[in-house]
Amino acid sequence: MDDFLDKIEKSLEKNFPGYRIEFLIKTPKSLKARVHLKENYFIAIWHNVRNNRIDVALIKDSQRIFGYDNLKEWHYHPYKNPSEHIHCNPPSIDKIITDTKKYYEIDKKENL
């Protein structure tokens, strides 16, 4: 868990300087957190060490608008169609956070 959290925090610092993380669950075996961005946006992060489940989603107005997870196999939920599952190779934590930032920035610009 420590290695996962370290990678998350380093990537968040690079991509979202000044980020604020709220830990909803933080144990040696599981982590559930929210990274607060703007009033109606946050990044939801879930990791379970027991089954190596990882789920990271960009949430806007209580709805996922983009995300990655490894339920059954690694896949992502594309921006504009987040209910879809597109298979991908296992991404690095930094790629997940960098892609999340990309779609966060796009969505903010589209909704000015």
C-alpha positions in Angstrom: 0.0 0.0 0.0 2.8 2.4 0.8 4.4 2.0 -2.6 1.0 2.6 -4.3 0.3 5.7 -2.2 3.8 7.1 -2.9 3.3 6.8 -6.6 -0.2 8.4 -6.4 1.1 11.3 -4.4 4.1 11.9 -6.6 2.0 11.9 -9.8 -0.7 14.2 -8.1 2.0 16.6 -7.1 3.3 16.8 -10.7 -0.1 17.0 -12.3 -2.2 18.8 -9.7 0.1 21.0 -7.5 -1.7 22.0 -4.3 -4.1 19.1 -4.5 -6.1 18.1 -1.5 -6.7 14.4 -0.7 -9.4 13.1 1.6 -8.9 9.6 2.9 -12.2 7.8 3.3 -10.6 4.5 4.1 -6.9 4.0 4.8 -5.7 0.7 6.1 -2.7 -1.5 5.4 -4.8 -3.5 2.9 -7.2 -0.9 1.4 -7.4 2.7 0.4 -10.4 4.8 -0.7 -9.7 8.5 -1.3 -11.0 11.6 -3.1 -8.7 14.1 -4.6 -10.7 17.4 -4.6 -10.1 19.5 -7.7 -12.8 22.1 -8.4 -16.1 22.4 -6.6 -17.9 19.8 -8.8 -14.9 17.6 -9.8 -12.8 15.0 -7.9 -10.7 12.0 -8.5 -11.9 8.8 -6.8 -9.2 6.4 -6.0 -9.7 2.8 -4.7 -7.0 0.2 -4.1 -7.4 -3.2 -2.5 -4.1 -5.0 -1.8 -5.7 -8.4 -1.2 -6.9 -8.7 -4.8 -4.7 -6.0 -6.4 -7.8 -4.1 -7.5 -7.2 -0.5 -8.6 -9.9 1.9 -9.7 -9.3 5.6 -10.5 -12.1 7.7 -11.9 -12.6 11.4 -12.7 -16.0 12.4 -11.2 -18.0 15.4 -12.2 -21.4 16.2 -10.6 -21.4 12.7 -9.0 -20.9 10.9 -12.4 -17.8 9.2 -13.7 -16.6 11.0 -16.9 -13.3 9.1 -17.3 -11.4 6.4 -15.6 -9.2 3.3 -15.4 -9.6 0.0 -13.5 -8.5 -3.6 -13.5 -11.7 -5.4 -12.7 -11.2 -8.7 -14.7 -8.6 -7.0 -16.9 -7.1 -3.6 -17.3 -9.4 -1.2 -19.2 -10.4 2.4 -19.3 -13.7 4.2 -19.5 -13.3 6.8 -22.2 -14.2 10.4 -21.9 -17.6 11.2 -23.5 -18.6 7.5 -23.1 -17.5 6.4 -19.6 -19.9 3.4 -19.5 -17.8 1.7 -22.3 -14.8 -0.6 -21.4 -11.8 -0.4 -23.6 -9.1 -3.0 -23.0 -5.6 -1.7 -22.4 -2.2 -2.8 -21.2 -1.6 -2.2 -17.5 -0.9 1.5 -17.2 1.5 3.1 -14.8 0.0 5.2 -11.9 1.6 8.2 -13.5 -0.2 7.5 -16.9 -3.5 7.1 -15.1 -3.1 10.5 -13.3 -1.7 12.2 -16.4 -4.6 11.0 -18.6 -7.1 12.0 -15.8 -5.6 15.5 -15.9 -5.9 15.7 -19.6 -9.6 15.0 -19.6 -10.2 17.2 -16.6 -8.7 20.1 -18.5 -10.7 19.3 -21.6 -14.0 19.1 -19.7 -13.3 22.3 -17.9 -12.7 24.1 -21.2 -15.8 22.6 -22.9 -18.0 23.8 -20.0 -16.8 27.4 -19.5 
